[in-house]
Amino acid sequence: MREPLSVETIVVTAGRPPAGPDQPLNPPIVPASSFHAGGAYEYAREAAPTTDALEAALGALEHGTAVAFASGMAAANAAMDLVPAGGVIVAPSSAYTGVAVRLRELAALGRIDLRIVDADDTPAVIEACAGAALLWLESPTNPLLEVADLPACISGAHDAGARVLVDNTFATPILQNPLDLGADLVLHSVTKALSGHSDLMMGALVAAEAELAEQVRTRRVLLGAAPSAFDCYLALRGIRTLAIRIERAQDNARVLVERLAAHPAIDRVRYPGFGTITAIEVAGGPDVADGTCSRVEVWAHATSLGGVDSLLERRRRWPLESAVVPEGLIRLSVGIENVEDLWHDLDAALRGAAGSA
Ligand SMILES: *Cc1c(COP(=O)(O)O)cnc(C)c1O
């Protein structure tokens, strides 16, 4: 066997049961809450066979030890829970809304101290890490698609004694491996690209060190945030096609970004140069943006991202969305459909909305 295996091979083979006559190729769904005593399993909130198979795959993909959670937010809360009382968390000004709101809540409760920084201002990020317990990074950010200088921020945070978590949901392990860049923890909303079919909720934390992974696992047990066996099975099935899905969706995104940049109805296209997520700022403002979202037929007007299906939404329609996000910004999650069908549909919706404004 060639070592190390490439990521295109890992997504297909990781988490497989051992080979042998009559062994299934795929891990079976074991829907048990409890197991006969004396073996590796006791109670499913702690560990279970289908969850183990998924965690093996997630760990192999992010080069660490993975713990799966019932949602990305459950994983995020477990990571926040590792910070001692009164500890400082440094977080980006445009982070995933749920994370940003939860961090502000914890700060208001006096549970943590929160320092907000612009993720693409590296010196400011490093300066804010003095005396901090945790640097929380997301790169690219949602939905502004800012890119952080991960190696510089991570080493600056470590010099200051802070642990570093990177939310890698947007880039996926196909395009970026934060643990290889020195991060201590990687967060995923498995709900998104990893599972890839918009049909389940799940999250994961992947730790560089086994000891930190054990602390994370204890958080899952005590917070009660274990995923179901069926969802673990579905997520692993989704991961089998992660590499070709990302490749195709990224190709589609690049074609669309180039054409959208020249579109008369658009002021600005945000795209970091890689990945499947892009954002457009519509020249006519929020009404034209809403009109565009209501006119599409191949794209779906829906939240979330990373699935086989192309989705779009105006982010400021959410009351809790950060005020730094422009009112007319539409986030596009590009899927794996035919790119000409996607272009034709979006172009017609943009022109229709701009023409009737
Ligand atoms: C969706 C998302 C989350 C939260 O995950 P859920 O599975 O929805 O709980 C966290 N971070 C990012 C970047 C996300 O897109």
The ligand as a Gaussian input file, in Angstrom:
#p B3LYP/6-31G(d) Opt

LIG

0 1
 C      -23.649000      25.466000       9.893000
 C      -22.386000      25.909000      10.516000
 C      -22.143000      25.707000      11.886000
 C      -23.172000      25.079000      12.815000
 O      -23.451000      23.751000      12.473000
 P      -24.915000      23.070000      12.669000
 O      -24.667000      21.688000      12.150000
 O      -25.890000      23.870000      11.876000
 O      -25.235000      23.091000      14.120000
 C      -20.916000      26.132000      12.399000
 N      -19.992000      26.727000      11.608000
 C      -20.200000      26.957000      10.295000
 C      -19.148000      27.629000       9.482000
 C      -21.399000      26.556000       9.704000
 O      -21.610000      26.789000       8.405000

